[in-house]
Amino acid sequence: MPPILAHGALGPYDELIFLGVAVAFLGMMGISWLRSQQIEDAEFDPRQSDGEHFELE
């Protein structure tokens, strides 16, 4: 298997490690994006206060 993305002392396995890290990173970014979309979709009422936040004038 010719080296395409990475090369090193692990031989063909460093390609798999590199691709595995890339897949894990993209997966975490996807999960983060989905969670941020769910937070934006949730209704936010600025009049409700939990005591830690206050309305700016």
ChimeraX attribute file (.defattr): number of C-alpha atoms within 10 A of each C-alpha:
attribute: neighborCount
match mode: 1-to-1
recipient: residues
	/A:1	6
	/A:2	9
	/A:3	11
	/A:4	8
	/A:5	10
	/A:6	15
	/A:7	14
	/A:8	10
	/A:9	7
	/A:10	10
	/A:11	13
	/A:12	15
	/A:13	13
	/A:14	16
	/A:15	19
	/A:16	14
	/A:17	13
	/A:18	14
	/A:19	14
	/A:20	12
	/A:21	12
	/A:22	12
	/A:23	12
	/A:24	12
	/A:25	12
	/A:26	12
	/A:27	12
	/A:28	12
	/A:29	12
	/A:30	12
	/A:31	12
	/A:32	12
	/A:33	12
	/A:34	11
	/A:35	12
	/A:36	11
	/A:37	11
	/A:38	11
	/A:39	11
	/A:40	9
	/A:41	9
	/A:42	8
	/A:43	8
	/A:44	9
	/A:45	7
	/A:46	9
	/A:47	8
	/A:48	10
	/A:49	10
	/A:50	7
	/A:51	6
	/A:52	5
	/A:53	9
	/A:54	11
	/A:55	8
	/A:56	4
	/A:57	3
